[in-house]
């Protein structure tokens, strides 16, 4: 189990199915203003910084809102 995985997945709605969760974990996330992108899975596979965890929580919330639209 990846450290912080459950914490990040809890930002998605409870009813989110497994396919959607995998989609979130494998979707590119912009890391900075320089065009650097990484997937949440790549970020969690290393020891994520507090800033990276904050970014992942925000992205999960945005992803959840996008799904609801």
Order of alpha helices (4+ residues) and beta strands (2+ residues): alpha-alpha-beta-beta-alpha-alpha
